[in-house]
């Protein structure tokens, strides 16, 4: 185990299986991010921006407050306000005041944003095909289970 990792990192030894596993998880995650970056480059969208649109689409038409979007992000964006501003400038998201509390700035996806999500759906499916074609269904389930065991510690 680890020949691909050893070749990729040009490293012969690891501190142990935990070190090797951790590096493999990081490299796999970066590979998926790189795929997203390439796939979304043609539509001038980043992975985190896609994630915001996906989150807001799930809350359509109500939208979410900024903190709620940040809480649901895969990669926690350090400056959600600026990211939302860029999406607003492109007409993909709109900002409005919350009905329950006017102090809350809310965001919701626009029709243009929803149209863009439909356009990028094949790109997302392409990424998912990468997983589907390289791993059996049992391996996909096991990978999900193992990853949840790693990151669920942070959620406790």
N, C-alpha and C positions, 0 to 999 in steps of 0.2 A: 504494500500500500504506500502511496505517496510518490511514485515515480513521476507522475505528471507535475505534482507540486514541486518536487526537487528540481526538475528541469526548468519549470517556470520561474522559480526563485533563485536558481543556480546555487542551491544550498544542499549540502550532503546530510546534515544532521539537524535534528529538532530536539527540543528539551523533553519531549515526550509526546504521546498520542494526543494529549490535550492541546499542545502547541500546534501540532500538525492539523488537528481538527479545526481549531480556531482560525488558522491561516486559510484553510480550505473554504470555510464559511465566508470569510472576508473577500477572498478572490472570486468566489461564486457570486456574491452580492455585487461586487464591482463589475463583473462581466455582464450581469443583467442591467446594471445602470448604464454601462457603455452601450449596450444594445438599445436601450430606451433613448439615450442621447442621439444616437445615429438615426433611429426611426423617427424621432420627433423633429430633427433638424429641418426636414423638408416643410414642416408646418410652423416653424419658428416657435416651438414650445419646449419647455424643459420638463423633466420628469416631475419635479415638485409642482410646477404650474398645472400639469395634467392632473396630478393628485388633488389639487385644490378644486379644479373643475369637476372631477369625479365626485368629490365630497359634496360640493354644492349641488350637483345634479341629483344626488341622492336625497337632498333636502328640498328639492324644487317643489313648489314655488316659494316656500317660506324662507329658505336661506338659513344662515348661521351667523352668529357673532364671531368675531375674529378669534377669540380664545377657543371657541368650539371647533373651528377649522383646525387650529394649531394642535389641539388635543387629538384630533383624528388623523393627523398626517403620519405617513410612514417615515419620512425624513423630517424631523421637526425643524421647520424653517426658522432661522433666527430673527428675521424681520418680515413677519407676515404682512404688515402694513404696506411695505414697499412692493411686495409680490402682488398683493391685491391691487395696488395703484397701477402696476404695469398691466394687469389683466383688465382693469377698468379702462385704461387708456386705449386698449385694443378693442373695447366694446364687448368683451367676453363675460364680464361680471359687472354688476351695478351695486352701488352702496345705497343704503337707506337706513332710516332710524327705526329702532325696534318699537313695536306697538306697545308691549308691556312696560318697557323702560326706554324712554327716548334718549337716555344717556348712552345706550348701547348702539354702536355702529354695526349694522348688519350687512351681509353681502349675499347676493343671490346670482346664480348663473343667468345669462341672457339667452335669448333665442340663438344669437350668433355663437355663443359658447356651446350651446347644446348641439348645434350643427357641426361645430368643430369636433366635438366628442364623437359624433357619428362618423366623421371623416377619418379620425385616428383609430377607430375601433379595429380595423384590420391590422394596424401596426401593433396594437396591444395583443391581438390574437396571435400575431407572429411571435411575440415574445413568449406567450404561453405555449405555443407550438414547440418552442425550443425545449421547454421542460417536458412537455407531453411526448416528444419524439425521443428524448434521451433517457427518460426514466419510465419504468413500468408504472402502472397504477399503484401497485403495492409500494414501490419505491417513492412515488410522489406522496403517498399518505405517510410513510415513515419519515420522509424528509420534513414534512409539515409538523408531525408530532415531535420530532427531535428539535426543530427550530423553536417551537413553542416552549419546550422545556428550557431552552437557553434564555429566551427573552422574557418569559413569564416571571422570572426572578425579579426583574425590574418593575413589574406591575404590582408586586405584593406590597 
